[in-house]
Amino acid sequence: MLIGGKYRVGERIGRGAFGSVYSCVDTDTGEKLAVKQQKDSNEYEYRVLLCLADTGVVPKVYLYTENFETKPGSMTGSFLCMQRMCMDLKQLADKHNLKKNSKLLLSIVISLFRALRKIHDGGWIHRDLKPGNIMFSEDLSGTVYVDFGLAKKYLMRGGRHIPLIKNKNTVVGTAKYLSKWCHEHVQQSRRDDCASLMYTVSKCANGPLPWDKVGRELGVKDKLAFIYKKKCETPLSVLFQGLPPSLTAVMEKIQKLEFDQRPDYTGYQRLLLRDWKKF
């Protein structure tokens, strides 16, 4: 199947809650790309990626198109053609054993905070950071955040921060990586992305999180309650056990952030770099 007259869709290489990702080739240049296909419109994510295009830490977008006409042999839905990366953070962790490779682990976390700062400075929060939404090129020289379908603008007109809202009805994101503020139904801001990033780092370096084994028989509300209770009960020393102490120190600082406070990205990187020099 061709989309946009030149992008040939290949085999499926990934699947998520909202759609699938396929390999793709630019028939003019031979460049290998990726296409995210959804049953409904994905124009929102396309617009977010365009807003953040100059940051260099989101996938480059080549085409967005929609086809909702049912024809024999054709794919329907929305198609977002973008830069193709090599592996996600979980795959990278499995390949390089980040538990034992502290220098590489710290290098990656430093680069992730650098990239997250650019997204936040662009006025957006991601709201669904997890291993599968952090991608790398094969030589690790390229780092991007993907899947901005749940992203939100936190800066309003004039550069004002969105207001603090408590008792939100819905919880947005993937439960195991949510900040404790999210569980408390507080409006998300930059601090929540930072906390989610650190839970993600713990998962990829240390394996299963203490709240991973939530009962399958539980409903959504009870699962969220179980995970929240475990997060409150688990000391950071356990969460980052056996890892460089700077990771614990960074999470401690993140947990003290106020709702509209700018995270100290440079300070976090400085702490991590101090440990990095020891290895």
C-alpha distance (Angstrom), angle and dihedral (degrees) to the residues before:
residue distance angle dihedral
M1 . . .
L2 3.80 . .
I3 3.79 123.1 .
G4 3.76 122.7 -168.6
G5 3.78 88.4 8.9
K6 3.83 94.1 -80.3
Y7 3.81 112.6 44.3
R8 3.81 111.8 90.8
V9 3.82 113.9 -155.6
G10 3.80 116.0 -139.5
E11 3.79 136.2 176.5
R12 3.78 125.6 -23.4
I13 3.80 111.7 -98.5
G14 3.79 100.6 175.2
R15 3.78 144.8 12.5
G16 3.79 132.3 -157.2
A17 3.78 140.4 171.7
F18 3.80 93.6 -82.7
G19 3.80 103.7 35.0
S20 3.79 148.5 -44.1
V21 3.80 137.3 -74.8
Y22 3.81 120.3 -135.9
S23 3.77 133.6 -170.2
C24 3.78 113.6 -109.1
V25 3.80 138.5 -171.8
D26 3.79 129.3 -153.7
T27 3.80 100.0 -130.6
D28 3.80 91.0 -155.4
T29 3.81 98.1 53.6
G30 3.80 104.8 15.2
E31 3.82 90.2 -124.6
K32 3.81 114.5 156.6
L33 3.80 112.5 -125.9
A34 3.80 139.2 161.5
V35 3.80 132.0 -118.3
K36 3.79 123.6 -152.9
Q37 3.81 110.2 -153.9
Q38 3.80 124.6 -166.3
K39 3.80 132.1 176.6
D40 3.79 91.2 -128.5
S41 3.80 134.0 36.9
N42 3.80 118.1 -58.2
E43 3.77 95.9 -178.0
Y44 3.81 91.3 120.4
E45 3.81 93.2 63.8
Y46 3.80 89.7 44.3
R47 3.82 89.9 55.8
V48 3.81 91.8 47.8
L49 3.81 91.5 51.8
L50 3.81 90.6 49.9
C51 3.82 89.8 52.0
L52 3.81 90.3 52.5
A53 3.81 97.3 38.1
D54 3.81 94.5 109.5
T55 3.82 93.1 55.4
G56 3.80 93.0 74.3
V57 3.82 91.2 -143.0
V58 3.81 99.2 94.1
P59 3.81 126.5 65.6
K60 3.80 116.4 -82.9
V61 3.81 109.2 -111.0
Y62 3.81 119.8 -137.0
L63 3.79 103.6 172.9
Y64 3.77 144.4 -5.0
T65 3.79 120.8 -163.9
E66 3.80 139.6 154.3
N67 3.80 131.6 -144.1
F68 3.78 117.5 -179.4
E69 3.81 96.8 159.1
T70 3.81 111.9 109.7
K71 3.79 110.1 -132.0
P72 3.82 129.7 162.2
G73 3.81 110.6 -90.1
S74 3.80 95.2 5.7
M75 3.80 130.1 115.9
T76 3.77 117.3 -126.9
G77 3.78 131.4 -153.5
S78 3.78 133.6 50.7
F79 3.80 124.1 -36.0
L80 3.80 125.3 -155.3
C81 3.81 111.3 -171.8
M82 3.79 112.9 -161.0
Q83 3.78 148.9 150.9
R84 3.80 114.0 -58.1
M85 3.78 120.1 -131.5
C86 3.80 128.1 -162.8
M87 3.81 107.7 -126.5
D88 3.79 143.4 -8.8
L89 3.79 126.1 -120.3
K90 3.81 94.1 -94.2
Q91 3.81 91.6 52.3
L92 3.79 90.5 47.0
A93 3.81 91.1 50.0
D94 3.80 91.4 51.0
K95 3.80 91.9 48.0
H96 3.82 97.4 47.9
N97 3.84 102.0 27.3
L98 3.81 96.5 -127.8
K99 3.81 90.5 -165.6
K100 3.81 88.9 70.9
N101 3.79 98.4 29.1
S102 3.81 100.8 68.5
K103 3.80 94.8 163.4
L104 3.80 92.5 56.8
L105 3.80 91.7 42.2
L106 3.80 92.2 54.3
S107 3.81 91.7 45.0
I108 3.80 89.9 54.2
V109 3.81 94.7 47.6
I110 3.81 90.4 49.0
S111 3.80 90.1 52.6
L112 3.81 91.4 46.0
F113 3.80 92.3 55.4
R114 3.80 89.6 47.2
A115 3.81 89.9 53.5
L116 3.81 93.8 43.1
R117 3.81 90.3 52.7
K118 3.81 89.7 56.7
I119 3.80 91.8 52.2
H120 3.80 92.0 47.8
D121 3.79 92.9 45.3
G122 3.80 86.1 53.3
G123 3.80 87.3 62.8
W124 3.81 99.2 -104.6
I125 3.79 138.3 110.8
H126 3.82 119.5 -156.4
R127 3.84 100.6 -146.9
D128 3.83 96.0 -167.8
L129 3.79 108.8 61.4
K130 3.81 112.9 162.5
P131 3.82 137.3 135.1
G132 3.80 95.4 -82.8
N133 3.80 92.5 52.7
I134 3.80 94.9 58.5
M135 3.81 114.1 76.9
F136 3.81 135.8 -174.1
S137 3.78 138.2 -166.0
E138 3.80 116.1 -117.4
D139 3.81 94.2 -99.2
L140 3.84 91.0 43.9
S141 3.81 90.0 -120.9
G142 3.80 91.5 117.5
T143 3.80 123.5 58.7
V144 3.80 123.3 179.4
Y145 3.78 138.0 168.2
V146 3.80 114.4 -133.7
D147 3.81 140.0 -169.2
F148 3.79 104.8 50.0
G149 3.80 94.8 174.1
L150 3.82 90.8 117.4
A151 3.81 96.6 38.3
K152 3.80 118.9 127.6
K153 3.78 135.8 -161.1
Y154 3.80 107.0 -117.8
L155 3.80 95.4 -179.0
M156 3.79 117.4 74.7
R157 3.79 129.1 -161.3
G158 3.78 111.7 -50.4
G159 3.81 91.3 24.5
R160 3.80 94.8 -78.2
H161 3.80 117.3 155.0
I162 3.81 117.0 -116.9
P163 3.82 111.7 -99.7
L164 3.78 124.3 -98.3
I165 3.80 110.8 -99.3
K166 3.78 122.6 -174.2
N167 3.79 129.3 -167.2
K168 3.82 94.4 36.2
N169 3.79 111.1 -174.8
T170 3.79 96.5 -139.3
V171 3.79 134.1 48.7
V172 3.82 113.7 -142.7
G173 3.81 122.6 -156.1
T174 3.80 140.0 27.1
A175 3.81 110.1 -39.5
K176 3.82 100.4 -136.0
Y177 3.84 92.1 54.7
L178 3.82 99.1 40.8
S179 3.78 119.2 118.6
K180 3.79 117.9 -115.1
W181 3.82 88.2 -110.5
C182 3.81 88.9 62.2
H183 3.79 90.6 53.0
E184 3.80 87.2 52.4
H185 3.83 88.5 56.2
V186 3.80 94.8 -114.2
Q187 3.81 119.6 152.0
Q188 3.81 110.2 -95.1
S189 3.79 123.3 -113.1
R190 3.81 138.4 160.6
R191 3.80 93.4 -63.5
D192 3.82 90.8 62.5
D193 3.82 92.3 57.0
C194 3.80 89.1 50.7
A195 3.81 92.9 50.9
S196 3.82 91.4 46.9
L197 3.79 89.6 50.9
M198 3.80 91.5 54.6
Y199 3.82 92.8 48.8
T200 3.80 86.5 50.7
V201 3.81 91.3 51.7
S202 3.81 90.9 50.1
K203 3.81 91.1 50.2
C204 3.80 94.0 50.6
A205 3.80 96.6 43.3
N206 3.81 102.2 34.4
G207 3.79 102.7 28.9
P208 3.82 125.7 -130.8
L209 3.78 116.5 25.1
P210 3.83 116.5 -124.8
W211 3.82 89.3 -107.8
D212 3.81 97.6 46.1
K213 3.80 93.7 99.9
V214 3.78 96.0 67.8
G215 3.78 112.3 157.0
R216 3.79 114.4 -95.1
E217 3.78 89.9 -146.2
L218 3.81 91.7 64.1
G219 3.78 121.7 99.5
V220 3.80 121.8 -122.9
K221 3.81 94.3 -93.9
D222 3.81 93.4 49.1
K223 3.82 91.9 45.9
L224 3.79 90.8 53.9
A225 3.80 90.3 48.1
F226 3.82 91.7 49.9
I227 3.81 93.0 48.6
Y228 3.81 92.5 46.6
K229 3.82 91.7 50.3
K230 3.81 90.9 50.5
K231 3.81 92.0 48.7
C232 3.79 90.6 52.2
E233 3.81 92.6 47.1
T234 3.82 97.9 45.5
P235 3.84 114.6 89.8
L236 3.78 115.3 -137.3
S237 3.80 87.4 -122.7
V238 3.81 87.1 65.9
L239 3.80 95.0 42.0
F240 3.81 91.7 54.8
Q241 3.82 97.8 28.5
G242 3.79 112.9 157.0
L243 3.81 92.8 10.1
P244 3.82 128.4 108.8
P245 3.85 109.1 -68.9
S246 3.80 91.9 -126.5
L247 3.81 89.0 74.9
T248 3.79 90.4 61.4
A249 3.81 90.6 45.5
V250 3.81 91.6 52.2
M251 3.81 92.7 49.5
E252 3.80 90.3 49.6
K253 3.79 89.7 55.8
I254 3.80 92.5 46.6
Q255 3.79 92.0 52.4
K256 3.82 89.6 57.1
L257 3.81 94.6 55.2
E258 3.79 119.6 119.7
F259 3.80 119.1 -129.2
D260 3.82 97.2 -98.4
Q261 3.80 97.6 27.0
R262 3.79 118.0 122.8
P263 3.82 110.6 -119.2
D264 3.80 114.3 -117.5
Y265 3.80 94.9 -118.7
T266 3.81 92.6 166.1
G267 3.80 91.3 49.0
Y268 3.79 91.4 50.9
Q269 3.79 90.8 49.7
R270 3.80 90.6 48.8
L271 3.81 91.5 54.4
L272 3.79 91.6 47.5
L273 3.80 92.4 46.5
R274 3.80 90.6 52.5
D275 3.81 89.1 59.4
W276 3.82 91.5 41.0
K277 3.81 90.3 61.0
K278 3.79 90.4 57.8
F279 3.80 93.7 64.8
